Amino acid sequence: MAPIRPRRSALYMPGSNARALEKAKSLDADVVLLDLEDAVAPDAKETARAQIFEAVHAGGFGPREVVVRINALDTPWGEEDLKAAAACRPAAVLVPKVSAPEDLGRVGARLDAMGAPHTTRVWAMIETPAALLHIAAIAAAARDPLDRLACFVMGTNDLAKETRARLLPGRAAMLPWLMQALAAARAEGLDILDGVFNGLDDADAFEAECAQGRDMGFDGKTLIHPKQIEPANRLFAPDADEVARARAIIAAFQAPENAGRGAISLDGRMVERLHAEMAKRTVALADAIAARGA
């Protein structure tokens, strides 16, 4: 099994706010998304770019995965954003408005030309109707090392804007699109993060949406405020009972008497070897979270 990196919580931080960039170094988010796009006004783009470059280049983010969201390459700022990201070497570049695999090919080619190390990956925002129609082809870009694709990030606010779907409790209109993107991501071995929750003062609704995303299979949730970090970390992590049961399943299949069996009975339930593989991932995630220290 490949090493697992927890991505339970991914907090957007505006690049134009130097204080927020510094605060990102002490928050418990698994991922900090340093933003040059939606969170930054046009007249602040250059300042934000310089501040993000300085912050990432200086380091100090500890175990947090640092991702820079650039403006699209067809905007006046995208090329310079990508140059700055290539130079400061974040864990990934988050590309907005990805609607076709060619969008990722252009970004990957530019990163190579700019000398960015291959450890700088590409994450794709899935936030347009065209992206949903081409989602399998976009995910398949992960097969080409040049494209560097490692993760999908759902842009549910933009999807609502472009489709005119209403963002209501339970997200009924969004569920087919979310699951379509998730299936495409998993088919190509990609991680995928759920979209943001806009209500800052409705903790119960936020936790319900985190639980929904977790049960759907998302790796974590994108966030808009630090107070959303703790519940996201908690709900996207396996709890103690889940980890204990996973360890019991693994141990049962490791017992000599079960070596040749494809299915066994454990605590009154039928358990197959596929459940043992699922259990190994649960334990690996729990161990990775424990090693991270949050």
Secondary structure, DSSP 8 states (H G I E B T S, - for coil): -------SEEEEEETT-HHHHHHTTTS--SEEEEESSTTS-GGGHHHHHHHHHHHHHH---TT-EEEEE---TTSSSHHHHHHHHHHH--SEEEESS--SHHHHHHHHHHHHHTT--TTSEEEEEE-SHHHHHTHHHHHHGGGSGGG-EEEEEE-HHHHHHHH-----TT-TTTHHHHHHHHHHHHHTT-EEEE-----TT-HHHHHHHHHHHHHHT-SEEEESSGGGHHHHHHHTS--HHHHHHHHHHHHHHHSGGGTT-SEEEETTEEEEHHHHHHHHHHHHHHHHHHHHT-
